[in-house]
Structure formats: C-alpha cells, structure tokens
Amino acid sequence: MILTLTLNPSLDRTIEVSALRRGAVIRAGAAHLDPGGKGVNVSRALLANKVRSCAVVPYGGDEGRRLISLLSGEGIDMITVRVAGVTRSNISLAEPDGTVTKINEPGTALSAADLDTVAEAVLGAARHADWVVASGSLPPEVPADVYARLCRRFAGAGIHVAIDTSGPALVAAVAARPALIKPNREELAEVTGSPITCLGDAIAGARTLRAMGAGTVLVSLGPDGAVLLQDERVSYGRCPVPEPRSTVGAGDAMLAGFLAAGARGESALVEGLAWATAAVGLPGSRMPSPADIHRDRVRITPVDPALPLRSGG
C-alpha cells in the first residue's frame, strides 16, 4: 500500500482558453474542477490504475468540504483531518499547445496542534504501508523541516519514504536520507544553485542530491522526459505527447507510475513516463487510467550529457 500526505491540498479549477492575453476578456472553452495537491494526485493516479493507496488530507472550511466530497466521489481511501483554516483554491489557464499558467493560493497556516494530529494520523496508517509519499508545498508558517522530521520517523520504522517538494523543504528533506526524491527541472536548479540547460546538468544535479543524502533521484524534465539516478546508474527516457492539453499533475502521475512499477530500474522509469505523458493529454488535473497509458511510446535512449533541454522545460 502507498500512503500519501498532502499538507497543502487544494481545489484545482482548470480553464481552457484559446490564447492568454493580459488585460483582455477571454471566453473559456471548457472548465474542470478537480481535487488538488501533489499527494492527492498521486493517490488519484494509483486508484485509477487499481493500485492500493490511502491519502492523508487535512481540510478546512467550505472549500475543504468540497475537496473531501470530490475525493469521496472518486472513491479515494482517505484519512481526513479537520483543521482550523480554510483549504486553498488554485486556478490553471490551459492553452491549446499545452502551456499552462497557474495561480496558486498560499494556503492556510497549520497550528502545532494541527501538525501533531496529521503526524499521528500518518504514523498510524504508515504501519501498513510500503511507501509513504510526502509531497507538495508547505502551508504558511509550517517549519521547513517538517518533511525531514517525518522522514526520519518513517525510515526508523523501516518504511520507504518518497519526497516531492521544493526550496528549503526539499533541502531539509534530502538531509533526512529519503529513499526517493522527485524534483522537476526548476526545483533541481533551485536546490543546487546551478542552471539546468542540458542533460548533463540534470545528471550533475541529481548526483549533488545523492551526495546530500537522497537515495534514488528521479528528475522530471517536462517535454524532455526524465532522468533516473539509482545505485549510481543513470537512465534517460522520453515520450512524445501527440496532443498536449494540461501539464497539471503530470509529475505526480510520473511518481505514481514509478512507485506502482516497484520503483526500480528502467521498467519503472518507463511506467512513470507513460503515466506522465498520458496525464498531459488529459484535461485539467485528471489522472490517467489504463486505457490512456501507452508504454510502447516510451523510448529509453543512450545518455548524451550534451543533449540540450528545451527552454522552459
């Protein structure tokens, strides 16, 4: 079983537009309202592919109740924790070429009592888990080392921990020696302080994170695919997207697919890329089901450190 923790979940509204023009009145082509948050999306992707998962979700206010209602409607197995604040709402504007402009609210602060309640819920459920996925941004005023502290407690109980976050929270979590981290290109550049312009830069960044304490490093590179550093072996793969619709949740789908396939080797990389590519072809933050996933389109290629990465990838 894969347990997910999302400290800053959201309601995600995705609006499809023909073009984004600042200051203009824009007619929406379609709109989608989905449960949001990285860990929530991982659980949604796993459920869509019949992989057992449980999501720990703090919620508050009318938005929080709507979030729980949407997750219940999808059949997500959940542990809900009611908190004093209000769950955030995010907006994504998706253009026909797959470009997505996101406006994310910061979320609401969690008190020390809220965090203790969430941690106890996670620790109680984690006894039955193979993996705990702690992912997403932190709400305001939550200490940057919260994922690191949880990681040490889980690892001490023999549970594998995957971390997908950014900034100071990622730096602190890496030092706690998680079994797996999944930064994207921008997060990798931020934490290493070096630009990622070619495949060699991504590999060097992954090795830096390994030296800082991470186990396996899976770097998502947007349209340029993904690089996997595991046991000092580097693998690289990519998968074309015939008709991109929304990149929201694609990295979460990649992590879900990688874990569902056992989190080991090129076969797991193929699965992660196939799930992520399928997600990009779907509207909003909808997670792919088996009918959407095409593993045969994934290509694992020789590693060329000089391979340039597309700007904004």
PyMOL commands that set and color helices and strands:
alter all, ss='L'
color gray80, all
select helices_A, chain A and resi 38-48+61-74+112-126+146-156+167-175+185-192+199-212+222-224+250-260+265-280+290-292+295-297
alter helices_A, ss='H'
color red, helices_A
select strands_A, chain A and resi 2-6+10-16+30-36+53-59+78-82+88-94+100-104+131-135+160-164+180-181+216-220+226-230+233-238+299-301
alter strands_A, ss='S'
color yellow, strands_A
deselect
rebuild
show_as cartoon
